[in-house]
Amino acid sequence: MTFHTQDPRQLLRHLFDVAVQRALPAHTLAAHLPTPPRGRTVVVGAGKAAGAMAQAVERHWPADAPLGGVVVTRYGHTPPRPEGLLSRIDVLEAAHPVPDAAGVAAAERIMATVAHLSADDLVLCLISGGGSALLTAPSEGLSLADKQRVNQQLLARGASILEMNTLRKHLSRIKGGRLAAACAPARVVTLTISDVPGDDVSVIASGPTVPDASTCAQAWEIVQRYRIDLPDPVRQALCSGALETPKPGDACFEGHTVRLIATPQESLLAAAEAARALGLNAYVLSDEIEGESRVVGQVHAALARSTALGRSAFSAPCVILSGGETTVTLQPRQAGQAKGRGGRAGEFCMGLAQGLAGHDRVWALAADTDGIDGVEANAGALVTPDSVARAYALGLTLDDHLARNDAVGFFEPLGDLVVSGPTHTNVNDFRAVLVL
């Protein structure tokens, strides 16, 4: 079968599915497991893939080797349990992206699980995207309500994932290397799935088991830039440096290792290989693209238009692939205006559709590889040459929906939402632009 015999929608969805499959813990984790220690093996972790990672550990860990522990994942992201698995590792669920009391309880249980270990013990820490919100242990003087408000303000004001995690680390008793300190003197092996540009392990889930090079001063600058509300004692502690995190070279990290078991680049390359197998040219722009989602969409539209005209370095027919983590700055709502629904992928698709202006040779799909775009039930959306025209026939205007950050309201009536359900992995945004 070639791309000539496939519907563009099906082809794009196939590439998305290939990218997700490449990042599933069931396919990648076993090769990175260490040998059992002389003592106990304790498993802890957090993230949207934590349940699937725990299953993979149980499937491949020697049956006669001690194993136990607890991980936390997002509500609804615990995969179905195969018979005989997940009997030794407990999987808890909590809220994402805004933390809740269940996340606080999970963090406290994880910290209790790693207390009083010996140098003969091993901690397997399973970390994936989303773990930062799920591991909620507010610093002294900060309540859960305070942490919820901080997260909501950072999300609404378009802070980058690096900025969010820099501040989160310094307002936590578990992030920014503090979990590693709690594990001492046990050895820690962290297995992680990257969902961040550049695969910086100190950023993934706010780096609970790795050194943190960011500082209280940088966190304070973020507070000021985005006008984040904090209780006065916490503001003072941040300003004074009292909330500083463990740094590179700290003895608590001695003998620890970190292993990346899946990355955005690997998933993009897998999708590119699948496209070439169908007879398409395939180009990976970058797995590190950041910026305002709608603007990134407009840039991709410009690249697709120039490719269709034969004026770029890419040769059609082709698929242009990219990843990373864009942001959505919520637009001010007018009086009586309905609240929009959507996430980064949908916002990208609206910006792309606006930039393409109905180009008849370009199709696209953008979706979050965890299966959830923001807080909605869809993973993302599809853009077709007639998206805007079909919407107009239904009384929908693209400009209105962009003004309300309402991607779901625009693409759902068209039947162009991408719905996968939770995928049990997370290598961030996936974007595929097909130029025929």
N, C-alpha and C positions, 0 to 999 in steps of 0.2 A: 504494500500500500504506500502511496506517495501523498504529498500534500494536495495534489491535484484532485484526489478522490475524497478528500476530507472536507467537511464543513469547517469554515474558519473557527467557529465557536468550539467545536469538538477538538480541533487541533490545539487551540490555546488552552483548553481545559486539560488536555492530555499533558502538555508541557508543565502545567502547574502541578498535576498529580505526580509526575516524574520527580519534580523538585522536592515535593513533600516526602515521597518514598525514600529519596536519598538521605533524608535527615532523620528517619525513624530510628529510635534507640534499638529496636529489635534487630536492625540491620548493621548497626555501627558499634554498639557498646562492648560486646564480648571481647573484641580484640584488645581493649584497653584495660581490662581487669587485672589487678595485681595478684600475686600469689597470696593465699591466706597467711596470716601472721601466726606467731606462737600463741598469742592470746585471743581475745575476742575480736570480731569484726562488727562494727556498729555502722549502720547506714543512716544518714540524715540527708536532707535536701529540700529544695523548693523550686518551683517553676511550673510552667504549663506542661512540661514534659516529664515532671517528676514521677508521676504514677507509672508511665511507660518505662522510664529508666529503672525504677524499682523492680518492675516485672522482668526486665532484661537481666538485672543482677541476679534475681532469684533463679531464673531459668539456667544461668550458666555458672553459678557458684557451686562448688562441691557440696554434695548433700551431707557429707560427714563433717563439714567445717562450720563452727558456730557462726550464726548470722542473725541479726535483729536490728530494729531501728524504726524510724518514722520519717516520712516526708510529707510535704504539703503541696497541693496543686490547686488550681482554680476550680470553683464550683462547676461540676459537669465535665471535668477533664480527666477523671479517673477512667482509664480504659476498662472494658469488660475483662473480668478476671478468668483466665484460662484455668481449668481444673488443676489444683495443686499449687498454683502460684499466688503470690501475695499473701502467703500464710505466715511469713516470718517478718515482713516489713509492713508496718501500718501506713496507710495512705489517708491523710486528712485533706479536707477541702476548706478553702477560704475565699474571700472576695478579691477581685482584681478588676480595674486598676486602683480603685480606692479601697484601702484596707479596712477590715472589720474586726470584731472581737474574736472571731474564729482564728484569724491570722495571728492575733496576739497570743492566744492559747497555744497555737501550733509552735510559735517561736519559743515560748516558755518550755514546752515539752521537749523541743529539740535541744535547748540549752541544758535541760535536766538530763537528757539522754547521754550527752557527752561529758557530764561531770564525773569526776573520780575514776578516770581511765588510767591505765598504766602504760609504760613505755613499750610493753609487749602487745598492746592493742592497736588496731587499725580503724580509722574512721574513713569510710567511703562517703564522700560528700557529692551528691548528685544535683547539679545546678543547671538551670535553663532560664530563658527569658520569662519575665513575670515574677520571678522569685523575690524581687525587691519589695513589691507590694504585699506578697504573701508572707514574708518574714517580717513581722511587725513587732518590734520590741522598743518602744519609745524611750529615749534618754530621760534621765531624771528631770522632773519638772514639766514633762510633755505628756499630755493625755492622748488617748486614741482619737478623740475628737479633734485635737490639735493636728495630729498626723493626717487625718482625713482632709482637714481644711488645707494643709500644705500641699497634699497631692492634687486636690481639685484645682487649687490656684496655679500650680505648675502646669497642669494639663491645659487649663483654659487659656493660659497666657503664652502658650507655644514654646515652652522651655524644651531644649534638646534633651535626649536621653542622658548625655554626659552631665549636663547641668543638674537634671533631676537626681541622678545618682550621687553626684558630689554632695548635694545637700542632704540627701537621705542618709548617706554614710555617717555624717556628723551629727545626726539626730537620732541615732540608733545604738542599742546595746549589743547588736548581733552582726550588723553589716560592717563593711570596710575592714575586714580582717579580724573582727572581734570574735567570730565563731571559732576561728583557728586558735586564738588565744585560750578560749574556753576548753578546747580539746587537749591541751598540753597535759602530760608529756606524750600522749599517743601520736603516732604517725598519721598524717592526713593525706589521702589521695583524692583530689577533686576531679571528677569527670563532668565535663560541661559541654553544653550545646550553645553555640554562639548566636546571639540575636542582635549584635551591635556592630556598627561600622568599625572595621579594623580588627575585630576579634579580640579586643582588649579584655582580658579575663577579670581585670579589676572593675570593669563596668558591668559585666554580666551579673544581673541580680544584685548589683552593688557590692560584688566581691566579698562575700562573707568569710572566705578562707584564704584570701590573698592579700599581700601588702597594699596599702593605699597611699599613693603619692600625692593625692590632693590634700589641701589644707583647710583648716578652719577659716583662714582669711579668704580663700576662694569661695567657700560655702557662704560666708557673710556677704561677699560681693553679689552672689546670686540672689540672696534674700533682698538686698537693696534694689537690684536691677528689676526684679519681678514684683517688688512690693509685697513680700510674703509676710503674713501676720504670724508672729511668734510671741509666746509669753515673755515678759521682761526678763525673768531669771535665765531663760534659755538663750535669749539674745545676748545677754551679758556673758554667759558661758561660752558662746560661740565667738564673741569678740575677744575674749581673754585667752582663747586657745584651750580651755579646759575640756573641750569635747574632741580633742585631737585623736586620730585613729592610729593604729600600729603601722609603722613605716617599713619600707624595704630595709632588710638587714636585721630586723627585730628577731630575737632568738625564738620567738613563738612559731616562726615559719621554718625552722631548721629541719631538714629532711623531708619537707613536704613537696609533693609534685602535683602538677595540673596537666590534664590531658584533654584536648579538644576532640570530641568524638563526632561532631558535625558542625559545619560552618555554612554561611550563606553562599560563599564562592563555590563550594563543592556542589551545592544544589543548583546553582545557575549553570555550572559546567555540565551537570547531568542533563538539564533541560536543553542546553545547546547541542549536546551529543544526540539527544532524541530528535531534535529538529533536523539535524544533518542526516540522520538515518532515514528521514522522510523526503530528502532531496532539497531541503531548504538551506540557504546560507544562514549562519547563526553567529551573532556577535554579542559578547558580554561587555556592556559598557563599564560597569563597576558594581561591586557589592557594598559600596560605602556612600551611596548618594543620600544626602540630607538636604534639608531646606523645606520651605512651605510647600505642602502637597500640591496645591493647585498650580503653583509656579513650576514645580518639577514636571507636572503634567504638560504644561504649555511648552516647556523646553523639549520634552520628548516628541510633542506634536511637530515642532519645527524641524527636528531631526528626521522624523518620518516623512514629512513633506519633501525635504531636500533629497532624501533617499529615493522617493518615488520619481523625482525629476532627474535622477542620475547625477546629482550635484554633491553627494557626500562620499565618504570613503567606503560606504556600505553598498553592496550590490543586491538589488531586488531580483527575484523574490527572496525575502529574508525575514528573520525574526530578530528583533533587537531586545536584549534581556538586561535587566538591571535589578538591583536590590539596595538595601540600606534601610534607613528609618527616617521618614519625613515627619513633619509636624503639621498640625492644624491649629491655627489661631482662630478661636471662635469669634464670629462677627457679632457686634452689638445687636441685640434684638430690639426691633421697633415695637411700639405699643400695639398690643393685640396680635403680634406676629407669632405664628406657631413655632415651636421649638424644632430645630432640625435634628435628623438622625443620620448617623454615619460615622466613618472613621477615615484613617489616612488613605486607604486604598480607594474608597469611593470618592474622596475629595480629589485625589490624583486623576481619577477617571473623568470627573467633571471638568477639570482644567484641561485635560487632554482633548475631550470632545469639543470644548470651546476653541482650542487652538487648531483642531483639524477642520472645523467648519464643514463637516460632512464630506471629507475627502473620500472618494469612492474606492480607493485601493488600500485603505488602512483599517485594520481591526486591532483590538487590544484587550488585554485582561490584566487587572491588577488585583492582588489579594494578599492577605496576611497568611503566612504559612502555618499559623496556629489554628486557622479556621474561623477566627473571630476578628472582624474589623472594628476595632474600638470596643464597644459594649453591645453591638448588635448581633443578630443571629447569622448574618452573612459573613463570608470571608472577604468579599470584595465585589467587583462588578466587571461587566463586559462593555466595551465600546464598539459599536458597529458604524458603518458609513451612514446609516439612516437613523442613528440614535436620536439626534436633535429633531429631525423631521417627525419621527414617530411620537416623540414626546409632545411636540407642538400640536399634533393631531388630537392628543388627549387633553389639551389645554394646559400643558406644563411648559414652563420656560426655564432654560438653563440658568440664565442670569439670576432669576428669583431663587432657585435652589442653591446656587453658589452663595448668594447673599445670606442664606440661612444655614449654611453648612449641612444641607439636607440631601445627601447622596442617596439614601434609602428611598426618600420620597420621589426622587427622580427616576432611579433605575428599577425600582420594584414594579411599578405599573407597566414597564416595558418588558418584564420577564427577564431582565438582564442582570439580576443579582447572582453572584457566585456563592452557592451554599454547599459547604462540604461537611459541616459539623466540626467539632473539635478533632484535630488531627493527631494530638498527643506528641507533637514536636513543636519547634519554634525557631526558625532561622530568618525571621523578620519578613520584610516586604518582598514580594515577588511581582515583577512587572514584565510583561511580554507584549511587544508591539509588532504586529505582523504587517509587512508591506508587500503587497502582491504586484 
